[in-house]
């Protein structure tokens, strides 16, 4: 391998690493500090949860309006797009209200 080819390969590896770490940082969004009450949260608030975008947040609100308040956080899996894996990411960030929320606040 020539010196030029070695430098080009090394540079390509460095660029790939920088780009991939930048994408990962951009993809990560901060999670809410307190638990979010899925019975009272607006779509904008729900979209701050990990794995929840604008469309899924809108489906959560639509489901809640149609079916009524969630009695248990697990009922969130009845919403299209939320399965066991996605729910596992959300579980520690959500509440249905009452004493389960951090600091008694249920937004």
NUKE-567578 format. One record per residue: residue number from 1; residue in three letters; x, y, z negated of N, C-alpha, C in turn. Coordinates in nm, 4 decimals, m for minus. Each point is the difference from the previous one (the first is absolute). Example, Ala and Ser with C-alpha at 12.3 -4.5 7.8 and 13.67 -1.06 7.14 Angstrom:
BEGIN
<k=1	r=ALA	nu=1.3190	nv=m0.5690	nw=m0.7800	cau=m0.0890	cav=0.1190	caw=0.0000	cu=0.0900	cv=0.1200	cw=0.0000>
<k=2	r=SER	nu=m0.0350	nv=0.1050	nw=0.0720	cau=0.0820	cav=0.1190	caw=m0.0060	cu=m0.0770	cv=0.1090	cw=m0.0730>
end
This chain:
BEGIN
<k=1	r=UNK	nu=0.0850	nv=m0.1173	nw=0.0000	cau=m0.0850	cav=0.1173	caw=0.0000	cu=0.0896	cv=0.1238	cw=0.0000>
<k=2	r=UNK	nu=m0.0297	nv=0.0915	nw=0.0887	cau=0.0802	cav=0.1211	caw=0.0076	cu=m0.0395	cv=0.0952	cw=m0.1112>
<k=3	r=UNK	nu=0.0893	nv=0.0932	nw=m0.0246	cau=m0.0238	cav=0.0989	caw=m0.1039	cu=m0.1271	cv=0.0793	cw=0.0295>
<k=4	r=UNK	nu=m0.0188	nv=0.0383	nw=0.1234	cau=m0.1168	cav=0.0786	caw=0.0388	cu=m0.1290	cv=m0.0783	cw=m0.0262>
<k=5	r=UNK	nu=0.0005	nv=m0.1262	nw=0.0364	cau=m0.1174	cav=m0.0845	caw=m0.0195	cu=m0.0269	cv=m0.0198	cw=m0.1508>
<k=6	r=UNK	nu=0.1053	nv=m0.0143	nw=m0.0766	cau=m0.0124	cav=m0.0164	caw=m0.1445	cu=m0.0618	cv=0.1246	cw=m0.0639>
<k=7	r=UNK	nu=0.0463	nv=0.1171	nw=0.0420	cau=m0.0543	cav=0.1262	caw=m0.0520	cu=m0.1464	cv=0.0149	cw=0.0401>
<k=8	r=UNK	nu=m0.0325	nv=m0.0311	nw=0.1236	cau=m0.1386	cav=0.0112	caw=0.0475	cu=m0.0918	cv=m0.0933	cw=m0.0776>
<k=9	r=UNK	nu=0.0451	nv=m0.1213	nw=m0.0267	cau=m0.0797	cav=m0.0962	caw=m0.0758	cu=m0.0194	cv=0.0486	cw=m0.1433>
<k=10	r=UNK	nu=0.1067	nv=0.0482	nw=m0.0611	cau=m0.0101	cav=0.0521	caw=m0.1363	cu=m0.0939	cv=0.1181	cw=m0.0086>
<k=11	r=UNK	nu=0.0082	nv=0.0891	nw=0.0987	cau=m0.0874	cav=0.1171	caw=0.0031	cu=m0.1453	cv=m0.0426	cw=0.0178>
<k=12	r=UNK	nu=m0.0244	nv=m0.0983	nw=0.0840	cau=m0.1356	cav=m0.0488	caw=0.0217	cu=m0.0580	cv=m0.0589	cw=m0.1280>
<k=13	r=UNK	nu=0.0824	nv=m0.0718	nw=m0.0751	cau=m0.0458	cav=m0.0581	caw=m0.1263	cu=m0.0344	cv=0.1100	cw=m0.1003>
<k=14	r=UNK	nu=0.0837	nv=0.1003	nw=m0.0094	cau=m0.0235	cav=0.1109	caw=m0.0933	cu=m0.1287	cv=0.0736	cw=0.0370>
<k=15	r=UNK	nu=m0.0184	nv=0.0284	nw=0.1277	cau=m0.1214	cav=0.0701	caw=0.0447	cu=m0.1238	cv=m0.0843	cw=m0.0317>
<k=16	r=UNK	nu=0.0073	nv=m0.1301	nw=0.0252	cau=m0.1135	cav=m0.0881	caw=m0.0291	cu=m0.0334	cv=m0.0003	cw=m0.1488>
<k=17	r=UNK	nu=0.1011	nv=m0.0040	nw=m0.0847	cau=m0.0232	cav=0.0018	caw=m0.1447	cu=m0.0611	cv=0.1310	cw=m0.0457>
<k=18	r=UNK	nu=0.0501	nv=0.1098	nw=0.0509	cau=m0.0526	cav=0.1313	caw=m0.0383	cu=m0.1448	cv=0.0141	cw=0.0448>
<k=19	r=UNK	nu=m0.0288	nv=m0.0416	nw=0.1219	cau=m0.1368	cav=0.0125	caw=0.0510	cu=m0.0964	cv=m0.0889	cw=m0.0770>
<k=20	r=UNK	nu=0.0412	nv=m0.1229	nw=m0.0296	cau=m0.0914	cav=m0.0897	caw=m0.0706	cu=m0.0253	cv=0.0472	cw=m0.1427>
<k=21	r=UNK	nu=0.0994	nv=0.0535	nw=m0.0671	cau=m0.0218	cav=0.0495	caw=m0.1357	cu=m0.0849	cv=0.1261	cw=0.0020>
<k=22	r=UNK	nu=0.0143	nv=0.0809	nw=0.1016	cau=m0.0826	cav=0.1203	caw=0.0134	cu=m0.1450	cv=m0.0349	cw=0.0231>
<k=23	r=UNK	nu=m0.0256	nv=m0.1019	nw=0.0806	cau=m0.1369	cav=m0.0421	caw=0.0249	cu=m0.0630	cv=m0.0570	cw=m0.1259>
<k=24	r=UNK	nu=0.0762	nv=m0.0757	nw=m0.0749	cau=m0.0526	cav=m0.0571	caw=m0.1237	cu=m0.0342	cv=0.1100	cw=m0.0992>
<k=25	r=UNK	nu=0.0836	nv=0.1005	nw=m0.0078	cau=m0.0263	cav=0.1110	caw=m0.0918	cu=m0.1225	cv=0.0786	cw=0.0443>
<k=26	r=UNK	nu=m0.0164	nv=0.0177	nw=0.1310	cau=m0.1148	cav=0.0734	caw=0.0512	cu=m0.1284	cv=m0.0801	cw=m0.0180>
<k=27	r=UNK	nu=0.0093	nv=m0.1323	nw=0.0085	cau=m0.1179	cav=m0.0847	caw=m0.0113	cu=m0.0494	cv=m0.0098	cw=m0.1439>
<k=28	r=UNK	nu=0.0896	nv=0.0118	nw=m0.0957	cau=m0.0392	cav=m0.0104	caw=m0.1407	cu=m0.0709	cv=0.1275	cw=m0.0420>
<k=29	r=UNK	nu=m0.1148	nv=m0.0162	nw=m0.0663	cau=m0.0698	cav=0.1181	caw=m0.0487	cu=m0.0085	cv=m0.0085	cw=m0.1508>
<k=30	r=UNK	nu=0.0030	nv=0.1141	nw=m0.0656	cau=m0.0070	cav=m0.0027	caw=m0.1455	cu=m0.1363	cv=m0.0528	cw=m0.0450>
<k=31	r=UNK	nu=0.0012	nv=m0.0796	nw=m0.1044	cau=m0.1252	cav=m0.0545	caw=m0.0526	cu=m0.0526	cv=0.0935	cw=m0.1087>
<k=32	r=UNK	nu=m0.1302	nv=m0.0005	nw=m0.0219	cau=m0.0560	cav=0.0880	caw=m0.1029	cu=0.0604	cv=m0.0296	cw=m0.1374>
<k=33	r=UNK	nu=0.0194	nv=0.1041	nw=m0.0790	cau=0.0583	cav=m0.0149	caw=m0.1333	cu=m0.0956	cv=m0.0740	cw=m0.0934>
<k=34	r=UNK	nu=m0.1282	nv=0.0324	nw=0.0075	cau=m0.1017	cav=m0.0659	caw=m0.0816	cu=m0.0740	cv=m0.1012	cw=0.0863>
<k=35	r=UNK	nu=m0.0730	nv=m0.0886	nw=m0.0664	cau=m0.0844	cav=m0.0923	caw=0.0746	cu=m0.1118	cv=0.0790	cw=0.0661>
<k=36	r=UNK	nu=m0.0339	nv=m0.0410	nw=0.1195	cau=m0.1024	cav=0.0685	caw=0.0778	cu=m0.1321	cv=m0.0748	cw=m0.0136>
<k=37	r=UNK	nu=m0.1044	nv=0.0717	nw=m0.0367	cau=m0.1319	cav=m0.0601	caw=m0.0151	cu=m0.0602	cv=m0.0187	cw=0.1385>
<k=38	r=UNK	nu=m0.0142	nv=m0.1243	nw=0.0425	cau=m0.0506	cav=m0.0273	caw=0.1350	cu=m0.1491	cv=0.0279	cw=0.0129>
<k=39	r=UNK	nu=m0.0681	nv=0.0268	nw=m0.1106	cau=m0.1419	cav=0.0343	caw=0.0054	cu=m0.0239	cv=0.1491	cw=0.0200>
<k=40	r=UNK	nu=0.0990	nv=0.0813	nw=m0.0289	cau=m0.0193	cav=0.1452	caw=0.0104	cu=0.0985	cv=0.0676	cw=0.0949>
<k=41	r=UNK	nu=0.1036	nv=m0.0712	nw=0.0411	cau=0.1043	cav=0.0609	caw=0.0835	cu=m0.0517	cv=0.0315	cw=0.1399>
<k=42	r=UNK	nu=0.0437	nv=0.1127	nw=0.0521	cau=m0.0295	cav=0.0382	caw=0.1383	cu=0.0931	cv=m0.0773	cw=0.0922>
<k=43	r=UNK	nu=m0.0342	nv=m0.0056	nw=0.1271	cau=0.0808	cav=m0.0720	caw=0.0987	cu=0.1433	cv=0.0516	cw=0.0008>
<k=44	r=UNK	nu=0.0187	nv=0.1303	nw=m0.0148	cau=0.1344	cav=0.0586	caw=m0.0005	cu=0.0839	cv=m0.0544	cw=m0.1151>
<k=45	r=UNK	nu=m0.0640	nv=m0.0188	nw=m0.1147	cau=0.0698	cav=m0.0544	caw=m0.1164	cu=0.0308	cv=m0.1490	cw=0.0202>
<k=46	r=UNK	nu=m0.0949	nv=m0.0741	nw=0.0525	cau=0.0198	cav=m0.1430	caw=0.0241	cu=0.1135	cv=m0.0238	cw=0.0991>
<k=47	r=UNK	nu=0.0156	nv=0.0903	nw=0.0949	cau=0.1052	cav=m0.0142	caw=0.1010	cu=0.1401	cv=0.0144	cw=m0.0592>
<k=48	r=UNK	nu=0.0117	nv=0.0452	nw=m0.1241	cau=0.1315	cav=0.0107	caw=m0.0639	cu=0.0457	cv=m0.1332	cw=m0.0592>
<k=49	r=UNK	nu=m0.0896	nv=m0.0969	nw=m0.0048	cau=0.0340	cav=m0.1311	caw=m0.0559	cu=0.0875	cv=m0.0793	cw=0.0967>
<k=50	r=UNK	nu=0.0861	nv=m0.0860	nw=m0.0518	cau=0.0865	cav=m0.0795	caw=0.0877	cu=m0.0812	cv=m0.0925	cw=0.0895>
<k=51	r=UNK	nu=0.0294	nv=0.0041	nw=0.1299	cau=m0.0682	cav=m0.0862	caw=0.0957	cu=m0.1347	cv=0.0516	cw=0.0457>
<k=52	r=UNK	nu=m0.0386	nv=0.1189	nw=m0.0465	cau=m0.1292	cav=0.0571	caw=0.0380	cu=0.0240	cv=0.1248	cw=0.0833>
<k=53	r=UNK	nu=m0.0515	nv=m0.0007	nw=0.1206	cau=0.0070	cav=0.1170	caw=0.0873	cu=m0.1360	cv=0.0667	cw=0.0065>
<k=54	r=UNK	nu=m0.0118	nv=0.0944	nw=0.0913	cau=m0.1253	cav=0.0759	caw=0.0119	cu=m0.1186	cv=m0.0895	cw=0.0361>
<k=55	r=UNK	nu=0.0193	nv=m0.0917	nw=0.0943	cau=m0.1104	cav=m0.0856	caw=0.0449	cu=m0.0462	cv=m0.0946	cw=m0.1102>
<k=56	r=UNK	nu=0.0938	nv=m0.0615	nw=m0.0700	cau=m0.0367	cav=m0.0920	caw=m0.1075	cu=m0.0654	cv=0.0763	cw=m0.1153>
<k=57	r=UNK	nu=0.0494	nv=0.1175	nw=m0.0287	cau=m0.0606	cav=0.0831	caw=m0.1053	cu=m0.1446	cv=0.0328	cw=0.0346>
<k=58	r=UNK	nu=m0.0246	nv=0.0312	nw=0.1268	cau=m0.1367	cav=0.0301	caw=0.0442	cu=m0.0893	cv=m0.1236	cw=m0.0132>
<k=59	r=UNK	nu=0.0554	nv=m0.1185	nw=0.0283	cau=m0.0785	cav=m0.1235	caw=m0.0149	cu=m0.0327	cv=m0.0273	cw=m0.1466>
<k=60	r=UNK	nu=0.0924	nv=0.0320	nw=m0.0892	cau=m0.0254	cav=m0.0187	caw=m0.1436	cu=m0.1153	cv=0.0892	cw=m0.0443>
<k=61	r=UNK	nu=0.0033	nv=0.1263	nw=0.0411	cau=m0.1061	cav=0.0942	caw=m0.0368	cu=m0.1330	cv=m0.0446	cw=0.0600>
<k=62	r=UNK	nu=0.0005	nv=m0.0416	nw=0.1266	cau=m0.1236	cav=m0.0450	caw=0.0656	cu=m0.0568	cv=m0.1233	cw=m0.0701>
<k=63	r=UNK	nu=0.0871	nv=m0.0932	nw=m0.0375	cau=m0.0449	cav=m0.1197	caw=m0.0708	cu=m0.0625	cv=0.0383	cw=m0.1334>
<k=64	r=UNK	nu=0.0661	nv=0.0896	nw=m0.0717	cau=m0.0487	cav=0.0440	caw=m0.1314	cu=m0.1354	cv=0.0688	cw=0.0128>
<k=65	r=UNK	nu=m0.0173	nv=0.0810	nw=0.1038	cau=m0.1280	cav=0.0691	caw=0.0206	cu=m0.1114	cv=m0.0982	cw=0.0338>
<k=66	r=UNK	nu=0.0327	nv=m0.1052	nw=0.0723	cau=m0.0996	cav=m0.0992	caw=0.0409	cu=m0.0322	cv=m0.0989	cw=m0.1121>
<k=67	r=UNK	nu=0.1031	nv=m0.0520	nw=m0.0665	cau=m0.0180	cav=m0.1070	caw=m0.0985	cu=m0.0116	cv=0.0497	cw=m0.1433>
<k=68	r=UNK	nu=0.0330	nv=0.1243	nw=m0.0233	cau=m0.0020	cav=0.0523	caw=m0.1362	cu=0.1375	cv=m0.0074	cw=m0.0639>
<k=69	r=UNK	nu=0.0076	nv=0.0425	nw=m0.1242	cau=0.1275	cav=0.0069	caw=m0.0712	cu=0.0622	cv=m0.1386	cw=m0.0155>
<k=70	r=UNK	nu=0.1328	nv=m0.0027	nw=0.0041	cau=0.0737	cav=m0.1232	caw=m0.0250	cu=m0.0111	cv=m0.0317	cw=m0.1489>
<k=71	r=UNK	nu=m0.0363	nv=m0.1233	nw=m0.0323	cau=m0.0084	cav=m0.0412	caw=m0.1406	cu=0.1337	cv=m0.0537	cw=m0.0489>
<k=72	r=UNK	nu=0.0795	nv=m0.0509	nw=0.0932	cau=0.1341	cav=m0.0515	caw=m0.0301	cu=0.0914	cv=0.0364	cw=0.1157>
<k=73	r=UNK	nu=0.1265	nv=0.0234	nw=m0.0300	cau=0.0962	cav=0.0387	caw=0.1030	cu=0.0098	cv=m0.1057	cw=0.1103>
<k=74	r=UNK	nu=m0.0174	nv=m0.1267	nw=m0.0346	cau=0.0098	cav=m0.1091	caw=0.0970	cu=m0.1040	cv=0.0102	cw=0.1113>
<k=75	r=UNK	nu=m0.1109	nv=0.0693	nw=m0.0267	cau=m0.1033	cav=0.0191	caw=0.1022	cu=0.0534	cv=0.0787	cw=0.1193>
<k=76	r=UNK	nu=0.1111	nv=0.0670	nw=m0.0181	cau=0.0622	cav=0.0742	caw=0.1090	cu=0.0347	cv=m0.0936	cw=0.1157>
<k=77	r=UNK	nu=0.0212	nv=m0.1278	nw=m0.0294	cau=0.0316	cav=m0.0970	caw=0.1054	cu=m0.1195	cv=m0.0282	cw=0.0900>
<k=78	r=UNK	nu=m0.1185	nv=0.0504	nw=m0.0348	cau=m0.1165	cav=m0.0117	caw=0.0878	cu=0.0073	cv=0.0990	cw=0.1156>
<k=79	r=UNK	nu=0.0879	nv=0.0979	nw=m0.0097	cau=0.0171	cav=0.1003	caw=0.1053	cu=0.0882	cv=m0.0597	cw=0.1094>
<k=80	r=UNK	nu=m0.0453	nv=0.0127	nw=0.1240	cau=0.0773	cav=m0.0519	caw=0.1129	cu=0.1386	cv=0.0648	cw=0.0008>
<k=81	r=UNK	nu=0.1038	nv=m0.0839	nw=0.0072	cau=0.1369	cav=0.0497	caw=0.0022	cu=0.0724	cv=m0.0129	cw=m0.1329>
<k=82	r=UNK	nu=m0.0721	nv=m0.0411	nw=m0.1031	cau=0.0641	cav=m0.0204	caw=m0.1304	cu=m0.0138	cv=m0.1462	cw=m0.0373>
<k=83	r=UNK	nu=0.1102	nv=m0.0704	nw=0.0125	cau=0.0055	cav=m0.1405	caw=m0.0388	cu=0.0784	cv=m0.0134	cw=m0.1295>
<k=84	r=UNK	nu=0.0358	nv=m0.1214	nw=m0.0322	cau=0.0706	cav=m0.0253	caw=m0.1257	cu=0.1356	cv=0.0706	cw=m0.0051>
<k=85	r=UNK	nu=0.0745	nv=m0.0017	nw=0.1111	cau=0.1327	cav=0.0631	caw=0.0005	cu=m0.0102	cv=0.1509	cw=m0.0179>
<k=86	r=UNK	nu=m0.0901	nv=0.0621	nw=0.0729	cau=m0.0166	cav=0.1451	caw=m0.0109	cu=m0.0528	cv=0.0364	cw=m0.1389>
<k=87	r=UNK	nu=m0.0936	nv=m0.0796	nw=m0.0515	cau=m0.0535	cav=0.0267	caw=m0.1334	cu=0.1092	cv=m0.0106	cw=m0.1063>
<k=88	r=UNK	nu=0.0915	nv=m0.0953	nw=0.0168	cau=0.1089	cav=m0.0160	caw=m0.0968	cu=0.0856	cv=0.1262	cw=m0.0079>
<k=89	r=UNK	nu=0.0172	nv=0.0698	nw=0.1131	cau=0.0759	cav=0.1262	caw=0.0001	cu=m0.0776	cv=0.1120	cw=m0.0690>
<k=90	r=UNK	nu=m0.1318	nv=m0.0068	nw=0.0089	cau=m0.0855	cav=0.1070	caw=m0.0512	cu=m0.0379	cv=m0.0149	cw=m0.1467>
<k=91	r=UNK	nu=m0.0084	nv=m0.1220	nw=m0.0457	cau=m0.0597	cav=m0.0316	caw=m0.1301	cu=0.0508	cv=0.0867	cw=m0.1145>
<k=92	r=UNK	nu=0.1292	nv=0.0220	nw=m0.0075	cau=0.0532	cav=0.0761	caw=m0.1144	cu=m0.0214	cv=0.1509	cw=0.0134>
<k=93	r=UNK	nu=m0.0499	nv=0.0446	nw=0.1155	cau=m0.0202	cav=0.1430	caw=0.0243	cu=m0.1456	cv=0.0423	cw=m0.0048>
<k=94	r=UNK	nu=m0.0918	nv=m0.0951	nw=m0.0218	cau=m0.1422	cav=0.0331	caw=0.0076	cu=m0.0750	cv=m0.0398	cw=m0.1255>
<k=95	r=UNK	nu=m0.1161	nv=0.0609	nw=m0.0171	cau=m0.0914	cav=m0.0330	caw=m0.1092	cu=m0.1421	cv=0.0224	cw=0.0504>
<k=96	r=UNK	nu=m0.0953	nv=m0.0574	nw=m0.0692	cau=m0.1407	cav=0.0262	caw=0.0311	cu=m0.0593	cv=0.0954	cw=m0.1033>
<k=97	r=UNK	nu=0.0859	nv=0.0520	nw=m0.0867	cau=m0.0430	cav=0.0977	caw=m0.0996	cu=m0.0002	cv=m0.0587	cw=m0.1395>
<k=98	r=UNK	nu=m0.0474	nv=0.0769	nw=m0.0931	cau=m0.0075	cav=m0.0460	caw=m0.1388	cu=0.1364	cv=m0.0039	cw=m0.0657>
<k=99	r=UNK	nu=0.0181	nv=m0.0893	nw=m0.0954	cau=0.1210	cav=m0.0076	caw=m0.0811	cu=0.1192	cv=m0.0526	cw=0.0775>
<k=100	r=UNK	nu=m0.0200	nv=m0.0549	nw=0.1194	cau=0.1113	cav=m0.0581	caw=0.0759	cu=0.0941	cv=0.1033	cw=0.0582>
<k=101	r=UNK	nu=m0.0436	nv=0.1247	nw=0.0105	cau=0.0855	cav=0.1005	caw=0.0631	cu=0.1044	cv=0.0529	cw=m0.0955>
<k=102	r=UNK	nu=0.1133	nv=0.0437	nw=0.0552	cau=0.1083	cav=0.0547	caw=m0.0827	cu=m0.0440	cv=0.1302	cw=m0.0648>
<k=103	r=UNK	nu=0.0252	nv=0.0116	nw=m0.1254	cau=m0.0268	cav=0.1249	caw=m0.0697	cu=m0.1457	cv=0.0359	cw=m0.0084>
<k=104	r=UNK	nu=m0.0890	nv=m0.0928	nw=0.0351	cau=m0.1426	cav=0.0269	caw=m0.0074	cu=m0.0529	cv=0.0815	cw=0.1150>
<k=105	r=UNK	nu=0.0877	nv=0.0502	nw=0.0892	cau=m0.0469	cav=0.0796	caw=0.1133	cu=m0.0400	cv=m0.0928	cw=0.1131>
<k=106	r=UNK	nu=m0.1129	nv=0.0255	nw=0.0611	cau=m0.0446	cav=m0.0871	caw=0.1079	cu=m0.0268	cv=0.0748	cw=0.1290>
<k=107	r=UNK	nu=0.0528	nv=0.1203	nw=0.0127	cau=m0.0135	cav=0.0824	caw=0.1207	cu=m0.1372	cv=m0.0084	cw=0.0582>
end
